[in-house]
Amino acid sequence: MTASDVTIEYPAHSVSSAHTAVKGFTLNVEPGEIIGLVGSSGSGKSTVASVISGSAAMAPSRDGAPRIVGGALSVLGYDLKRTRGRKLSRLTFGIGHLAQDAGSTLTSNMTVAEIIAEPLFLRDKHFDANDAGLRAATLLDRLLLPVGMLNMLPHELSSGQRQRVAVARALVMDPVFLVADEPTAGIDVSVRGQVVDVIASLQRDRGASAIIISHDLDVLRRSVDRIAVLHEGMVVGLGTIDEVLDDPHHPYVQGLARTVSGDQR
């Protein structure tokens, strides 16, 4: 992924005027690289995730989805500012997107196995059912959930279990590029780090890349190659966690470094 001076805007609708959520976003993600994206609430993290995953472009314009209005953004060789139609569909098959709070929006009348495997059949309705079941079971096991959960419905699971099912669904197609927005939301503190480890290792082992959005630097420290700190839609810190926090230049990053330092005392 290559983003250069990207501006993202929410279009005007009903009584709301247009709103610029991200301005000057610049970031390169190399193949096989795992990037952690951090920043305060309202900094533009989820907007960036929606756009770079292609989800925003897939949404009908009337839904008020964010749009790129400036700069250049390329994902898997596609220019996201201009890619539409079948080309956009082909692009999104190569991208895994875990939306924020995805675990709370699982289809209520589908089993865990069906939820995880659904993207495979959306791409190819003749996909082998046994292979799909094996993929679902393998991912559940990697994410520290019992395989016996495959036949359960979402309401039978805890919020943390539902979130891990959503993570498995985002990974089931072996995405070349994964965008995971707060993948550990609702997950017990004792396994959050392990869940992010699984996401990172699965992508890294295949030479695939990922952006993992999280407010938890301790969780990211275990798994990511670099972090990008987002503030008011701009990257104000970039490097390894230690590089960014040990030599902060932007006031927001300085405050973040003080907070982390205080937590570790």
TAVEN-V324291 format. One record per residue. N is the residue number from 0. RES is the residue in one letter. D_CENTER is the distance of its C-alpha to the mean C-alpha in whole Angstrom. Layout:
n: [N,N]
res: [RES,RES]
d_center: [D_CENTER,D_CENTER]
This chain:
n: [0,1,2,3,4,5,6,7,8,9,10,11,12,13,14,15,16,17,18,19,20,21,22,23,24,25,26,27,28,29,30,31,32,33,34,35,36,37,38,39,40,41,42,43,44,45,46,47,48,49,50,51,52,53,54,55,56,57,58,59,60,61,62,63,64,65,66,67,68,69,70,71,72,73,74,75,76,77,78,79,80,81,82,83,84,85,86,87,88,89,90,91,92,93,94,95,96,97,98,99,100,101,102,103,104,105,106,107,108,109,110,111,112,113,114,115,116,117,118,119,120,121,122,123,124,125,126,127,128,129,130,131,132,133,134,135,136,137,138,139,140,141,142,143,144,145,146,147,148,149,150,151,152,153,154,155,156,157,158,159,160,161,162,163,164,165,166,167,168,169,170,171,172,173,174,175,176,177,178,179,180,181,182,183,184,185,186,187,188,189,190,191,192,193,194,195,196,197,198,199,200,201,202,203,204,205,206,207,208,209,210,211,212,213,214,215,216,217,218,219,220,221,222,223,224,225,226,227,228,229,230,231,232,233,234,235,236,237,238,239,240,241,242,243,244,245,246,247,248,249,250,251,252,253,254,255,256,257,258,259,260,261,262,263,264]
res: [M,T,A,S,D,V,T,I,E,Y,P,A,H,S,V,S,S,A,H,T,A,V,K,G,F,T,L,N,V,E,P,G,E,I,I,G,L,V,G,S,S,G,S,G,K,S,T,V,A,S,V,I,S,G,S,A,A,M,A,P,S,R,D,G,A,P,R,I,V,G,G,A,L,S,V,L,G,Y,D,L,K,R,T,R,G,R,K,L,S,R,L,T,F,G,I,G,H,L,A,Q,D,A,G,S,T,L,T,S,N,M,T,V,A,E,I,I,A,E,P,L,F,L,R,D,K,H,F,D,A,N,D,A,G,L,R,A,A,T,L,L,D,R,L,L,L,P,V,G,M,L,N,M,L,P,H,E,L,S,S,G,Q,R,Q,R,V,A,V,A,R,A,L,V,M,D,P,V,F,L,V,A,D,E,P,T,A,G,I,D,V,S,V,R,G,Q,V,V,D,V,I,A,S,L,Q,R,D,R,G,A,S,A,I,I,I,S,H,D,L,D,V,L,R,R,S,V,D,R,I,A,V,L,H,E,G,M,V,V,G,L,G,T,I,D,E,V,L,D,D,P,H,H,P,Y,V,Q,G,L,A,R,T,V,S,G,D,Q,R]
d_center: [13,16,16,19,20,18,19,17,20,20,23,26,27,29,30,27,28,25,23,21,18,17,20,20,17,17,15,16,13,16,16,15,14,11,10,10,9,12,14,16,16,16,15,13,10,8,11,10,6,8,11,9,8,11,11,13,16,16,17,21,22,24,21,20,17,16,18,18,22,22,21,20,17,16,14,16,19,18,19,17,19,22,20,21,22,23,21,18,18,18,16,13,15,13,10,8,5,5,6,8,11,10,13,16,15,16,20,22,25,23,23,20,21,21,18,16,19,19,16,19,22,20,20,23,26,28,25,27,27,28,25,22,24,24,20,19,22,21,17,18,21,18,16,20,21,24,24,27,24,24,26,25,24,21,24,25,22,21,18,17,18,16,13,13,14,11,9,12,12,9,11,14,15,14,12,13,9,6,3,2,4,7,7,11,12,15,16,19,19,21,18,15,16,17,13,11,14,14,10,12,15,14,12,15,18,17,17,14,11,7,6,5,6,9,13,14,16,18,15,13,17,17,14,13,16,15,14,14,15,15,18,19,17,18,17,20,19,18,19,19,19,23,23,21,23,26,27,25,27,25,26,23,22,25,25,22,24,27,25,23,27,28,26,27,31]
